[in-house]
């Protein structure tokens, strides 16, 4: 591939990727929404994050795995406890990364 083709692909993919993110903000930021809609929209991000987290923890290989051998569940437990107790994002990430590193390196599998 030529350099020009690579740059055109990069620019095209960037435009296609950023347009759905920027366009709604650019168009809807001028409007004032009713309080009920703002309240409803405030739950969208946590719901999406919760759904993505549940899939990552409960189905790491694409199949639901609620067993004692699922290290993602074991890493999730101290992470959620740290998040609830401290409400500190940095500490929560640190606990999650440390738990996953320990389990990944020390977990004895079949």
C-alpha positions as CSV (number, residue, x, y, z in Angstrom):
1,X,0.0,0.0,0.0
2,X,1.1,3.5,-0.7
3,X,1.5,6.1,2.0
4,X,-1.3,8.2,0.6
5,X,-3.7,5.2,0.8
6,X,-2.7,4.5,4.4
7,X,-3.3,8.1,5.4
8,X,-6.7,8.2,3.6
9,X,-7.7,5.0,5.5
10,X,-6.6,6.5,8.8
11,X,-8.5,9.7,8.2
12,X,-11.6,8.0,6.9
13,X,-11.8,5.6,9.8
14,X,-11.2,8.5,12.2
15,X,-14.0,10.5,10.7
16,X,-16.4,7.6,10.7
17,X,-15.5,6.7,14.3
18,X,-15.7,10.3,15.7
19,X,-18.8,11.4,13.9
20,X,-21.4,9.4,16.0
21,X,-19.7,10.7,19.1
22,X,-19.3,14.4,18.3
23,X,-22.5,14.9,16.2
24,X,-25.0,14.3,19.0
25,X,-23.1,16.5,21.4
26,X,-22.8,19.3,18.8
27,X,-26.5,19.1,18.0
28,X,-28.1,18.5,21.3
29,X,-25.9,20.7,23.6
30,X,-27.9,23.7,22.6
31,X,-31.2,22.4,23.9
32,X,-32.5,22.3,27.5
33,X,-34.1,19.0,28.4
34,X,-36.8,18.5,30.9
35,X,-35.6,17.3,34.4
36,X,-37.2,13.9,33.9
37,X,-35.2,13.2,30.7
38,X,-32.0,14.5,32.3
39,X,-32.5,12.2,35.2
40,X,-33.2,9.3,32.9
41,X,-30.1,10.0,30.8
42,X,-28.0,10.1,34.0
43,X,-28.6,6.4,34.4
44,X,-27.4,5.4,30.9
45,X,-23.7,5.5,31.5
46,X,-23.7,3.5,34.7
47,X,-26.1,0.9,33.1
48,X,-23.8,0.5,30.1
49,X,-20.8,0.2,32.3
50,X,-22.5,-2.3,34.5
51,X,-23.5,-4.4,31.5
52,X,-20.0,-4.4,30.1
53,X,-18.6,-5.3,33.5
54,X,-21.0,-8.1,34.0
55,X,-20.2,-9.6,30.6
56,X,-16.4,-9.3,31.2
57,X,-16.6,-10.9,34.6
58,X,-19.2,-13.6,34.1
59,X,-18.5,-14.5,30.4
60,X,-14.8,-13.9,29.8
61,X,-14.6,-16.4,27.0
62,X,-18.0,-15.7,25.5
63,X,-19.8,-18.3,27.5
64,X,-21.2,-17.7,31.0
65,X,-18.9,-19.2,33.5
66,X,-20.1,-19.0,37.1
67,X,-17.7,-21.5,38.6
68,X,-14.9,-21.5,41.2
69,X,-12.4,-21.6,38.4
70,X,-13.4,-18.2,37.0
71,X,-10.6,-15.9,38.2
72,X,-12.4,-12.8,37.0
73,X,-15.1,-13.3,39.6
74,X,-12.4,-13.8,42.3
75,X,-10.6,-10.6,41.1
76,X,-13.9,-8.7,41.0
77,X,-14.8,-9.4,44.7
78,X,-11.9,-7.4,46.3
79,X,-12.2,-4.8,43.7
80,X,-15.9,-4.1,44.4
81,X,-15.2,-4.1,48.1
82,X,-12.5,-1.5,47.7
83,X,-14.8,0.6,45.5
84,X,-17.6,0.6,48.0
85,X,-15.5,1.2,51.0
86,X,-13.1,3.8,49.7
87,X,-15.0,5.4,46.8
88,X,-11.5,6.1,45.4
89,X,-11.1,5.3,41.7
90,X,-7.2,5.1,41.9
91,X,-7.3,2.7,44.9
92,X,-10.0,0.6,43.3
93,X,-8.0,0.2,40.1
94,X,-4.9,-0.6,42.1
95,X,-6.8,-3.3,44.0
96,X,-8.3,-4.7,40.8
97,X,-5.0,-4.8,38.9
98,X,-3.2,-6.4,41.9
99,X,-5.9,-9.0,42.4
100,X,-5.9,-9.9,38.7
101,X,-2.1,-10.1,38.6
102,X,-1.9,-12.3,41.6
103,X,-4.7,-14.6,40.5
104,X,-3.4,-14.8,36.9
105,X,0.1,-15.7,38.0
106,X,-0.8,-17.9,41.1
107,X,-4.1,-19.6,40.1
108,X,-3.7,-23.3,39.7
109,X,-5.8,-24.5,36.8
110,X,-6.6,-28.0,35.6
